[in-house]
Amino acid sequence: MKTAIATPAILALTFFPVPTTYADTFGSGANQFDIEFVSIGNPDNPDDTTGTPNPAGKVEYAYRMGEFEISRDMITKANNEGGLGITLHPMDYFGGPRVDEWYKAAYYDPTAGVYFLYPTGSDDRPTSVASGTAADTAVWHELYSQGPADITLAGGLSPYGTMGQGGNVWEWEETELDLVNDFSSSARGIRGGDWESILPWNLRSTGRDGRDPLVEYSNMGFRVASIPEPSTMLLGAMAAGGLLVWRRR
């Protein structure tokens, strides 16, 4: 007589570390709002050579990525407050993530040291939902009339803990589509797809497109990245060695 051995279903689950989040406060009074950031560590991680562009994803420094997309309410408050550098026009907020920063936060698993095809920590397409936070879900393949979900209800998290990098709205990159970054008016990269995307390609690490930054689009949004400035000690050492260069590529 053979003995049946039950395999616990929990063995099939993938576990990600609890993300470390920080909230920065902007504005004041009725125009005050918070942007929550997730720490993206593991500097000098390897490139991914299976996505677009190829290679992509290597970032030599630690940084923070917005946990959520920027909401219209945040933009309205920033406009009311003035001087915060966030408006509805895409040309005004190109200080957001460059291609490798966005790619790493979406597709890289720092625990396993691998890249996934989708920004939900999986190589399997996420389940389509209109709203929610369940793992392995994304806001895609929905009717246009529905519109995007609330930024805090935009699907399951990436391994680092960002939400909505797949589906909900396309997101602008700071980096030009051709990766050169030589003209402010050149087409910028866009990634992630939106709520009405019917092609899984739009959400994948292989899916990258571009749009004119001088044109406004109803299905596009953005999130912001934050890079800490070098410490006073580091600046002194760099200056002494003739290496005082600090700029974004």
C-alpha positions as CSV (number, residue, x, y, z in Angstrom):
1,M,0.0,0.0,0.0
2,K,1.4,3.4,-1.0
3,T,1.4,6.3,1.4
4,A,0.2,9.6,0.0
5,I,2.3,12.6,1.0
6,A,0.5,15.9,1.0
7,T,2.5,18.9,-0.2
8,P,1.6,22.1,1.6
9,A,0.3,24.7,-0.8
10,I,2.3,27.4,1.0
11,L,5.5,26.0,-0.6
12,A,4.4,27.4,-3.9
13,L,4.2,31.0,-2.6
14,T,6.8,33.6,-3.1
15,F,7.7,35.8,-0.2
16,F,9.2,39.3,-0.5
17,P,10.8,41.3,2.3
18,V,8.6,43.9,4.0
19,P,9.4,47.2,2.2
20,T,11.0,50.1,4.1
21,T,8.9,53.1,3.3
22,Y,9.4,56.8,4.2
23,A,7.0,59.7,3.6
24,D,8.2,63.2,2.7
25,T,5.9,66.1,3.3
26,F,5.4,68.9,0.8
27,G,3.3,72.1,0.8
28,S,1.5,73.5,3.8
29,G,-2.0,73.9,5.3
30,A,-4.7,72.8,3.0
31,N,-2.1,72.2,0.3
32,Q,0.0,69.7,2.3
33,F,0.5,66.2,1.0
34,D,2.9,63.3,1.5
35,I,4.8,61.2,-1.0
36,E,5.7,57.8,0.2
37,F,9.0,56.3,-0.9
38,V,10.4,52.8,-0.9
39,S,14.1,52.3,-0.3
40,I,15.8,50.7,-3.3
41,G,19.1,49.3,-2.0
42,N,21.5,46.7,-3.4
43,P,23.7,49.2,-5.3
44,D,25.7,48.0,-8.2
45,N,23.3,45.2,-8.9
46,P,23.7,43.2,-12.1
47,D,22.1,44.3,-15.4
48,D,19.2,42.4,-16.9
49,T,20.0,41.3,-20.5
50,T,16.6,39.9,-21.3
51,G,14.5,43.1,-21.3
52,T,14.2,46.5,-23.1
53,P,16.5,48.3,-23.4
54,N,19.3,45.7,-23.2
55,P,21.1,45.8,-20.9
56,A,19.0,47.6,-18.2
57,G,18.4,47.7,-14.5
58,K,21.9,48.3,-13.0
59,V,22.0,51.2,-10.6
60,E,25.3,52.0,-8.9
61,Y,23.8,53.8,-5.9
62,A,21.0,53.4,-3.4
63,Y,17.9,55.6,-4.0
64,R,14.2,55.8,-3.2
65,M,11.3,55.3,-5.5
66,G,7.8,56.5,-5.0
67,E,5.7,53.7,-3.6
68,F,2.7,55.0,-5.6
69,E,2.1,57.1,-8.7
70,I,1.6,60.8,-8.2
71,S,-2.1,61.5,-7.9
72,R,-4.1,64.4,-9.4
73,D,-4.8,65.7,-5.9
74,M,-1.1,66.0,-5.2
75,I,-0.6,67.9,-8.5
76,T,-3.5,70.2,-7.7
77,K,-2.1,71.0,-4.2
78,A,1.4,71.5,-5.6
79,N,0.0,74.0,-8.2
80,N,-2.0,75.8,-5.4
81,E,1.1,76.0,-3.2
82,G,3.4,77.0,-6.0
83,G,7.2,76.5,-6.3
84,L,7.1,72.7,-5.9
85,G,7.9,71.9,-9.5
86,I,5.0,69.5,-10.1
87,T,2.4,70.5,-12.8
88,L,0.2,68.7,-15.2
89,H,2.6,69.3,-18.0
90,P,5.2,66.5,-18.4
91,M,8.0,68.8,-19.4
92,D,7.9,70.2,-15.9
93,Y,8.5,67.0,-14.0
94,F,11.4,65.4,-15.8
95,G,13.4,64.9,-12.6
96,G,11.6,61.6,-12.2
97,P,13.2,58.1,-12.5
98,R,15.6,57.4,-15.3
99,V,15.3,54.2,-17.2
100,D,17.5,52.0,-15.0
101,E,16.0,53.3,-11.7
102,W,12.4,52.6,-12.9
103,Y,13.4,49.2,-14.3
104,K,15.2,48.0,-11.2
105,A,12.4,49.1,-8.8
106,A,9.8,47.2,-11.0
107,Y,11.5,44.0,-12.0
108,Y,14.5,43.2,-9.8
109,D,14.2,40.8,-6.8
110,P,17.0,41.8,-4.4
111,T,16.6,38.6,-2.3
112,A,16.9,36.1,-5.1
113,G,19.1,38.4,-7.3
114,V,17.0,37.9,-10.4
115,Y,14.7,39.9,-12.7
116,F,11.1,39.0,-13.3
117,L,9.1,39.6,-16.4
118,Y,6.3,41.4,-14.6
119,P,6.5,44.1,-11.9
120,T,4.6,41.8,-9.5
121,G,7.5,39.5,-8.8
122,S,6.4,36.9,-11.3
123,D,7.0,35.7,-14.8
124,D,3.3,34.9,-15.1
125,R,1.0,37.7,-16.2
126,P,-0.9,39.3,-13.3
127,T,-4.6,38.9,-12.8
128,S,-6.6,41.8,-14.2
129,V,-8.5,43.8,-11.5
130,A,-10.3,47.1,-11.5
131,S,-8.9,48.0,-8.1
132,G,-7.3,46.3,-5.1
133,T,-4.0,45.3,-3.5
134,A,-3.9,41.5,-3.8
135,A,-0.6,39.9,-4.8
136,D,-0.1,39.1,-8.5
137,T,-2.8,41.5,-9.7
138,A,-2.6,44.6,-11.8
139,V,-5.1,47.2,-13.1
140,W,-5.1,46.3,-16.8
141,H,-7.4,44.8,-19.5
142,E,-10.3,47.0,-18.2
143,L,-12.8,49.2,-20.0
144,Y,-11.6,52.7,-21.0
145,S,-14.7,54.2,-19.3
146,Q,-13.5,52.8,-16.0
147,G,-10.5,55.0,-15.7
148,P,-7.4,54.3,-13.5
149,A,-7.7,53.1,-10.0
150,D,-6.8,55.0,-6.8
151,I,-3.0,55.1,-6.7
152,T,-3.1,53.1,-3.4
153,L,-5.3,50.4,-4.9
154,A,-3.4,49.8,-8.1
155,G,-2.6,46.1,-7.7
156,G,0.0,43.9,-6.1
157,L,3.5,45.0,-5.2
158,S,6.9,44.6,-6.8
159,P,9.6,42.7,-4.8
160,Y,10.8,46.1,-3.5
161,G,7.3,47.2,-2.6
162,T,6.2,49.6,-5.3
163,M,2.6,49.5,-6.5
164,G,1.2,50.1,-10.0
165,Q,4.4,49.9,-12.0
166,G,2.4,47.5,-14.2
167,G,-1.0,48.8,-15.4
168,N,-3.1,51.7,-14.1
169,V,-1.4,54.4,-16.1
170,W,1.7,54.6,-18.4
171,E,4.6,56.2,-16.5
172,W,7.1,58.7,-17.9
173,E,10.8,58.1,-17.7
174,E,13.2,60.9,-17.5
175,T,15.4,59.1,-20.0
176,E,14.8,59.8,-23.7
177,L,13.5,56.9,-25.8
178,D,16.8,56.7,-27.7
179,L,18.7,56.8,-24.4
180,V,20.9,59.7,-25.5
181,N,19.3,62.5,-23.5
182,D,20.5,65.3,-25.7
183,F,17.3,67.3,-26.4
184,S,14.7,68.4,-23.8
185,S,12.0,68.0,-26.5
186,S,12.9,64.5,-27.6
187,A,10.5,61.6,-27.0
188,R,10.7,60.2,-23.5
189,G,10.4,56.5,-22.6
190,I,7.1,55.3,-21.1
191,R,6.6,52.1,-19.3
192,G,4.1,49.8,-17.5
193,G,0.9,50.0,-19.6
194,D,-2.4,51.4,-18.4
195,W,-5.8,50.2,-17.2
196,E,-7.1,49.6,-20.7
197,S,-4.0,47.8,-22.0
198,I,-5.0,44.5,-23.6
199,L,-1.5,43.3,-24.4
200,P,0.6,41.8,-21.6
201,W,3.6,43.1,-23.4
202,N,2.9,46.6,-22.1
203,L,3.5,45.5,-18.5
204,R,6.6,43.3,-19.2
205,S,10.2,44.2,-18.8
206,T,10.4,43.9,-22.6
207,G,7.8,46.5,-23.1
208,R,9.0,50.1,-23.6
209,D,7.5,52.8,-25.8
210,G,8.0,56.6,-26.2
211,R,5.9,59.7,-26.4
212,D,6.3,63.4,-27.1
213,P,6.8,65.2,-23.8
214,L,5.1,68.4,-25.2
215,V,1.8,66.6,-25.5
216,E,-0.6,65.7,-22.7
217,Y,-2.1,62.2,-22.6
218,S,-5.1,61.1,-20.5
219,N,-3.7,57.7,-19.8
220,M,-0.2,58.7,-18.6
221,G,1.1,59.6,-15.1
222,F,4.4,59.4,-13.3
223,R,6.1,58.7,-10.0
224,V,9.2,60.3,-8.6
225,A,12.6,59.0,-7.5
226,S,14.7,60.5,-4.7
227,I,18.5,60.3,-4.7
228,P,20.3,61.3,-1.5
229,E,23.0,63.9,-2.0
230,P,26.5,62.9,-1.1
231,S,27.6,63.5,2.5
232,T,30.0,66.4,3.5
233,M,32.7,63.9,4.2
234,L,32.3,62.2,0.8
235,L,32.2,65.6,-1.0
236,G,35.5,66.5,0.7
237,A,37.1,63.3,-0.3
238,M,35.9,63.6,-3.9
239,A,37.1,67.2,-4.1
240,A,40.5,66.3,-2.7
241,G,40.9,63.6,-5.3
242,G,39.7,65.8,-8.2
243,L,36.5,63.8,-8.6
244,L,33.9,66.3,-7.6
245,V,31.2,65.5,-10.2
246,W,27.6,65.1,-9.2
247,R,24.9,64.9,-11.8
248,R,22.2,62.7,-13.1
249,R,22.6,60.9,-16.4
